[in-house]
Amino acid sequence: APAIPATPAALDPAQLRELRSRYAAWQALPEPERARVGEAARRIAALPPAQQQALRERFAQQDQRFRDGWLLGPQLGQWFPKLQGLFGYLPAEQREPALAILRQLNVDQLAQLSLVAQRTPPQERDQVRAQFLALAPAARDAWLKQNVGH
């Protein structure tokens, strides 16, 4: 990625939008997720410069959707490529409520939901997503088990 200028005045509008978007994503992360990101950043900073650069290059070679998923934090970022079908293209007004629900899920629930997402035909995604998002937290496990087929 190109270096970001030190002052906002030096940014072109696209760079400024990108920077604001990343900052908003950071602010939206729950504190435990921010702590995990901070720890990962410290581990990467402790690596030799050549290894840091190799990691940056490897990440930059990934698909943009994959990279964007990591803006959601370590937990959702890990699962987002598999959740993309159900949650990747939400209307703006649904995005934050959906992310809030996804952030409440544990790893097992995210794994099950990723299977549902991968198995749901495109023409059924809106309906399946709406069903899931409308569930009370206590009903999610049963719904996931039913829809995964276990």
JOZI-V92357 format. One record per residue. RES is the residue in one letter. OMEGA is omega in whole degrees, -180 to 180 (* if undefined). Layout:
RES/OMEGA ; RES/OMEGA
This chain:
A/179 ; P/179 ; A/178 ; I/179 ; P/-175 ; A/-178 ; T/179 ; P/-179 ; A/-179 ; A/-178 ; L/171 ; D/-175 ; P/180 ; A/178 ; Q/180 ; L/176 ; R/-180 ; E/180 ; L/178 ; R/179 ; S/179 ; R/179 ; Y/178 ; A/178 ; A/178 ; W/-179 ; Q/-178 ; A/-179 ; L/172 ; P/-176 ; E/178 ; P/178 ; E/178 ; R/179 ; A/178 ; R/179 ; V/179 ; G/178 ; E/178 ; A/179 ; A/178 ; R/179 ; R/179 ; I/180 ; A/-180 ; A/180 ; L/174 ; P/-178 ; P/-179 ; A/179 ; Q/176 ; Q/-179 ; Q/179 ; A/178 ; L/178 ; R/-179 ; E/179 ; R/179 ; F/-179 ; A/180 ; Q/-180 ; Q/176 ; D/-178 ; Q/179 ; R/177 ; F/-180 ; R/-180 ; D/179 ; G/-179 ; W/175 ; L/179 ; L/179 ; G/-175 ; P/-175 ; Q/-180 ; L/180 ; G/179 ; Q/-175 ; W/-170 ; F/178 ; P/-180 ; K/178 ; L/-174 ; Q/-177 ; G/-179 ; L/-169 ; F/-176 ; G/-174 ; Y/-179 ; L/170 ; P/-175 ; A/-176 ; E/179 ; Q/-172 ; R/-176 ; E/177 ; P/179 ; A/179 ; L/179 ; A/179 ; I/180 ; L/180 ; R/178 ; Q/-174 ; L/175 ; N/-175 ; V/180 ; D/179 ; Q/177 ; L/179 ; A/179 ; Q/180 ; L/178 ; S/176 ; L/177 ; V/-179 ; A/-178 ; Q/-177 ; R/-177 ; T/177 ; P/-177 ; P/-177 ; Q/-180 ; E/-173 ; R/-179 ; D/-179 ; Q/-179 ; V/179 ; R/180 ; A/178 ; Q/-177 ; F/-177 ; L/-180 ; A/-177 ; L/169 ; A/-179 ; P/-178 ; A/-178 ; A/-174 ; R/-178 ; D/-180 ; A/180 ; W/-180 ; L/179 ; K/-180 ; Q/-175 ; N/174 ; V/179 ; G/178 ; H/*
